[in-house]
Amino acid sequence: MFEDKTMVADTLTGINGELMRFGEMIPQTENKELKTTLKQFRAACEQSQEELYQIAREKSYYVPASKATQEEVEHVKGLFTGGTL
């Protein structure tokens, strides 16, 4: 039998996959109506993801990584602005 933690993790994984697919589809369509519909679906997925994330945090199913230091943030910014990537 599935545990709540497993079900939440599996659902979040599925939602993340859907968000990736929407991110791929949206820029590839020229049909404005379809593009708008896909964006609406993506927004609904993002809302579901946020709600599940909050539940996972409240129940300690998910513990986020520690926050990046200012030095780490500056390093990543430098990668993007310095043309390294």
N, C-alpha and C positions, 0 to 999 in steps of 0.2 A: 504494500500500500504506500502511496506517495505521501511524503510529509509536506506540510505547508511550505517550508523553506524550499524544497525541490520544485514544487509547483510554481512558486513565485519566480525562482531563478529561470526555469524553463520558459515561462511566459515572457519574462524580460528579454531572454535570448531571442524568442520569436519576434517580439516587437522591434528589437534592434535590427533584425534581418529585414523586416518590412520597411523600416526607415531607410536602410541602405538601398533597397530596391526603388523606393520612391525617389531617393536622391539620384538614382541612375536614370529613371524614366522621365522625370519632369523636364530636364533640359533637352531631352531627345525628341519631344513631341512638338509639332508646329501648330497643332490644334489648340487654340486658346481655351475653348470650353473644357477639353480634356485636361489641359494643364491646370486650370483652376480647380477642377474636381480632384486631381491628384494632390494638389496642394492642400485641399480641405481634408483629404484622407490622411495626409502626412501630419497635419496639425492635430487631428484626432488621435493618431498614434503617439505623437509626442506628449499629449495630455495623459493618455493611458500610461505611458512610460513613467512620467513624473509621479502619477498617483501610486503606481506600484513601487517605484523607488522609495517614496515616502513611507509606505507600509513596510518595506524591507528594512529601512533604517530604524523605524519605530520598534520593530520586533527583533532587531539586531541580527537579521538575516544577512545584511550587507553592512560592512564597515568600510567606509571610503578610505582611500590612501591618505597619508598625511599631506597637508598642504605644502605646495612647493615654496621653497625659500625665494627671496627676492633675487638672489644670485641665479637660481635655476630659471626663473622667469626671464631674466635678462638674457641668459644664454640662449633660450629658445627663441626669443624675439630676434636676437642677433642672427640666428640661423635663417630666419625668414627675410630679414631686411638686408642681410649681408650677401645674399645671392648664393649661399652655401647649398641650399636645397634645390 
